[in-house]
Amino acid sequence: MGRIKKKGTAGQAKNFITRTQAVRKLQVSLPDFRRLCIYKGIYPREPRSKKKASKSSTPSTTFYYSRDINYLLHEPLLAKFRDHKALGKKISRHLGRGEVGDAARLERRGATKLSLDHIIKERYPTFVDALRDLDDALSLLFLFANLPSTSTVPPKTMALCQRLCLEFEHYLITTNSLRKSFLSIKGIYYQATIQGQDILWLVPYRFVQRVTGDVDFRIMGTFVEFYTTLLGFVNFRLYTSIGLIYPPRFNAKSDEQSGELGAFTLEGRGIEEPRQIESVNEHANGEDNGAMEPKKSIEEIQKQIAAIEEGSNTEQNISQGQDQYQAPDQEIIDAIDTFETTGDDADVLPQPQAGGIEAQSLFAPFTFFLSRETPRQPLEFILRAFGCKRIGFDAILGDGAFTNNEADPTITHQIVDRPPMASLPEEQQVSENSSDPSSTTVVKPGHRVPGRTYIQPQWVWDCINEVKLLRPDLYGPGATLPPHLSPWVKPTKGAYNPSAPLAEQEREGEAEEAEGLSDDEEDEEAPEDEEKSDDAAEDGVIILPSASTPAIANLRDDHGMTIAGSESGSDPTSEADSFAGFDSAPESDAEPALTQHQRELEAEAAGLTFSETLTKANGQPVKGILKASKGDEARKRAAKKRREEEEELERRKMMMGRKKRKMLDKMLHSNKQKEGEAGALRAKRRKIEAKKA
Amino acid sequence: MAPQPSSKKRKAVTCDSPEADQVLLSDGGDDSDTALLHGTRSQSEEETDVEDEDASSDLFDGYSDLEDEMDLEDALVSDQIPSTSERDLADLKRNGTATSSVTKEKEDAEGPPAKYKITEDANGNPRYIYDDIVPVYDSDDSDAPATQNTIGNVPLSFYDSYPHIGYDINGKKISRPAKGEALDALLDSIELPKGWTGLTDPTSGKPLELSQQELEVLKRIQMNEVPDEGYDPYPDTVEYFTSKTEMMPLSAAPEPKRRFVNSKHEAKQIMKIVRAIREGRILPYKPPPEEEVDDLQVKRYDIWANEIARPDHPMNVPAPKLPPPGYEESYHPPPEYLPDQNEEKAWEDADEEDRDKDFLPTNHDALRKVPGYDKFIKEKFERCLDLYLAPRVRRSKLNIDPESLLPKLPSLEELKPFPTTCATLFRGHDGRVRSLAVDPSGFWLASSGDDGTVKVWELLTGRQIWSVRLGSEEAVNVVRWRPGTEAVILSAAIGENIYLIAPPFVDPEIETKGREVLDAGWGYAANGATINATKEPAIQWTRPGSRLEDEGVLVKFSLRKTVKVISWHRRGEYFSTVCPQAQSSAVAIHTISKHLTQLPFRKLKGLAQSASFHPSKPIFLIATQRVIRSYDLSKQELVKIIQPGARWISSFDVHPGGDNLIVGTYDRRLLWHDLDLSVRPFKTLRYHKKAIRAVKYHQGGLPLFADASDDGSLQIFHGKVVGDMMENATIVPLKVLRGHTVKKELGVLDLDWHPSQPWLVSAGADGICRLWT
């Protein structure tokens, strides 16, 4: 027998440390500890047994891994924090004595900048690690790039965020590594693939963000500080990896005029000529065009005319290019084919998605013009990332456009997002354009330039998600857009797929079953409404019918029939029952059920089918009844089948151990939930389709 | 030998010295003379010392001491005789006999007036007593003793073989000092002189003795004091400056002006600095570092220049990524994703934490109509909180098809055939049908009941072909066919009587065969009886009487209690009976060919319920209320005790393969035992609401078994046993057969399978037998 082990010296008791203990051990204040944790990426753990991990009897909430905390002990930042604390004391002492100047001097001199470089290296030993963790960083930085500055997050940081984000976007544009984007109600999601890592981030729409009181900007500021450092290094690495100089040249003047992406000039390293974004080249041109100076020299105008003529030529070229581009589906031979499974039970093997080449050439031959009402930043970014070189927009949207002239004939696509207006005939517009060059800059709202594709912004998103050009007529101005679908939802077996036809996804007999149900509902709708209105008039109590369970539906089915039957003679009981609401339904049901049964018997005696008698008796349309019977049949069949399946399942479950059976039950439960959701969606769609038809 | 010459020499010295003294006397009377005299005297003394063997210094010391004493005494008493005698004595003690004469000389020398006193000695002669000679610095005398031995560095051992040890400065041999006689040595050892060390001085060869001064030095060293006598470690401080402040100034001069006026020079220096600061040549504080001038700190180096991947640690849990948005988050989702009024209301009414989604799907028909999402910052903030505040746990998520968990069942086609419907009814019994059995050929069904009759039916048609009444008061509890088709023999038990019947309705040949089998043992039984006569009376096998014999009932014998169970051995030679009430004779085994009844299980624990032969091995199984014991008949020992865990076993059956067992119990359980696996049940099936009366395997090769219960139903199971040891038996519930009515809490009492077909017959308490096909 070995030595008796002392309690609390090994295992969980030793591995975990509570937060209070950790703070005491590090001898820092709680906010400093928090900052340290954020910087170092240290997070609480959940010990397998909290009781074993905590030494005290009081239940502690937060546990840290003790090695993490030991590792914090040697952190150079800790010393910095202490220095800072000492400095704070000095400053406060000076302030207390009224020596403001000294305090200011101390503050100026003593405020050493925290360097987080070593932490970046520690947390992300390889570049791929850093890329993997970039999701949150980008989301937060893009948010802060659009936020006003606060006391905790100075304007400098905001500017840095903006700059880093734009630099990152520039990298994506140059390498065409943006893959997907999605317009959600929260903002715009983007997904890029860099070195095989999928990075997904969310950018808010450009509105003033609502800041609630329960948001602590200090915490977010700490995160932002860390993330800016991280993104700085990532950007450097990304730029240098493709042979660009980092940081790119930044044009502050252009940025002030909200040049956004255009404010940067990318430069190659060494012998290469400076690689510049075309927009920047065109920048001067665009600016000239945009400046609405009354004194325009004739030469300039002539130049413009020349440019337009050239533009028409280029347009032709482009149209040719477009034709060429439309073809490539056949041309690309070395591309892999997509394999689609034929059976449901087959496994789906993953295939690589569209690469950079497709992305590079998707919008390459086009010239886009963004109308004033469209969001410029996301569109510009996406179009550029998918190969578009020439993007024009109104001067009001900012600096850096290919052209500010809406009537520029080189424009092939115009993105509009406004309701269609009763416009002048197009011919007139065209003649106007051609006759007077000076008026080209002003295109009246709602007027269309011929030979140009007008689309709503969603077209761009749907195109890049599909990696092919979609029919623009579906996305025309004022058209009802097709639903915008998330590109990340993979069709799985059993889940609802909105893009597939309903019939493919339904269970066998589900449609008929539902049809029967819905018919019943429709049938009963009118009397139900009457009753409801009565109720409302008398009591002011409205009970919403819930047709969720089939039992109730059946029940109401009968109810509906009784009313139909007793329509002529107003039933005194119904009035009395109405006060009690729906609870009285079974009571009133009992009677009609009896009568119905009796009628059935009578009919049997007479040698007729029940439905016939019913139609005869009530004068209801035969069609509905037949339909209902059909639905009933289907339902019965389905129910029977389900029952059989259940029996079979029970039989098989009987042979399992209790543990396994429980696990199976859990799985079945979750599957059932999913199926229920899918079923609900299918039902809704069915209803919608029925309404349409 | 040595001491003798020395003593001679000493005497010789005494002769010499007076001459020298006389010389002295003749010379001077003043200080210089005395000094000279002293010198000569010392010379003479040297001589005497040379002649003295002992260390001269010692002699001197002793001498001076003595003289001091002498002075004192002289001061007191002018003439002292005893002193000399004392002195002599002391000399004797120290140096042997030598010195007395020297002292005498000295006394003689005290004659001259200057520096000496003249006294009279004992003989009346003038005696000169000289003052003590103070050796001043200039004096010739030196403390350092001159080297007497002139041999130099030559080791003294070279002279070991000579009587001398070297030569003095005059070239005379220095004789080896006397080592002392035994008496001297004794005296030395008795009274150690002061300063005695016991060592020999290597230079002089004399014993080394320490002087008083040296002793004191040693003593001080021992006491941890400074060896120098006069050294004072703590001298009084010398106050160079006074500690007292003077009240009055030393000088009355007034304070100079410069003490009150600022220094012009300093003012100049300050002004110089001020000017420099003003001009900016000197900065009062360090200028802020250059980095801050650079407005946005952009990282300008590659931090991952030499990256090394870190191996993954199990405790490292990376933050989970946020799931990508679904269809319902779209700004323009498909219409089916939009909530209807109810859902919307439910969402709004729900508490914020209870909502399954944090947003409500909304449709905007154009992008320009999309408003800002007002919870954006909140959500991002919460994500931040999650990242640093939420505990992370790794949870393995099981993502498998639940179908794969379900055991693989044989398909329904594989399970067929099994009995499903009632094909034939056998009506004829009054009261309950207690037992029934299908004959080995499968044509006939024998049944017996409370009415005391045994009936045989044609199985397919349900026609009764034969009937015999064995008794009227008691019920025929059990009826069984003998296995084997060559001879048809029926056994039945009514009360405690057992009848063996060779029914007449079969082929005459087969009937005679049966009769032969039954009749073969008559003689043997008689012989056997004589052998066992000493013990208790054996059970007699008899003829049942003429009436029954005509009917075909050939043998009758009776046991002590009511027989409940009969089971035949597979070869038809033996059968066993069980009478639960009989304590020690509950189980009996009967041999047909010998008409012999044996009661081998005398000490059976518990009430025997049923018994059965193993289908292939010589093993016999007996079920008591709780357990089933299996005995090896050939070795006559207990093999195994099977514990179904039931309260009361009603019946059991052994699988034809021999390794499996089903047990039916009155506590509504049906237990499947795998004998190879464990003594505990492999499966426990509880599908009946009432007690199970009978269980039976299909014996003809079909993987079926069935049980009969008091709830009036029979249950059919598929029970497939594979030869492979690794694979467990597959048991599948197949069918519940209902048809028998329950009478007085009793439903189906017995059942039997057709030997080859998947047919089942059952005996009901309602007096009807049913054939299920």
Interface residues (C-beta under 8 A of the other chain):
Chain A: R34 C37 I38 I42 Y43 P44 R45 E46 T62 F63 Y65 R67 R105 R108 R109 K113 D117 I120 K121 Y124 P125 T126 F127 A130 R132 D133 D135 D136 S139 L140 L143 L147 K156 A159 L160 R163 F182 L183 S184 I185 K186 G187 Y189 Q191 L200 P204 Y205 F207 V208 Q209 R210 V211 T212 D214 V215 D216 I219 M220 F223 T229 G232 F233 N235 F236 R237 T240 Y246 P247 E373 T374 P375 D417 R418 P419 Q456 P457 Q458 T480 L481 P483 H484 L485 S486 W488 V489 Y496 P498 L544 S546 L649 R651 R652 K653 M654 M655 M656 K660 M663 L664 M667 L668 N671 L681 R682 K684 R685 I688
Chain B: Y285 K286 P288 E291 E292 D295 L296 Q297 V298 K299 R300 Y301 D302 I303 W304 E307 I308 A309 R310 M315 V317 P318 A319 K321 L322 P324 P325 G326 Y327 E329 S330 Y331 H332 P333 P334 P335 E336 Y337 D340 N342 F359 P361 T362 H364 D365 A366 L367 R368 V370 P371 G372 Y373 D374 K375 F376 I377 K378 E379 K380 F381 R383 C384 L385 L387 Y388 L389 A390 P391 R392 V393 L398 I400 P402 L405 L406 P407 L409 I731 V732 P733
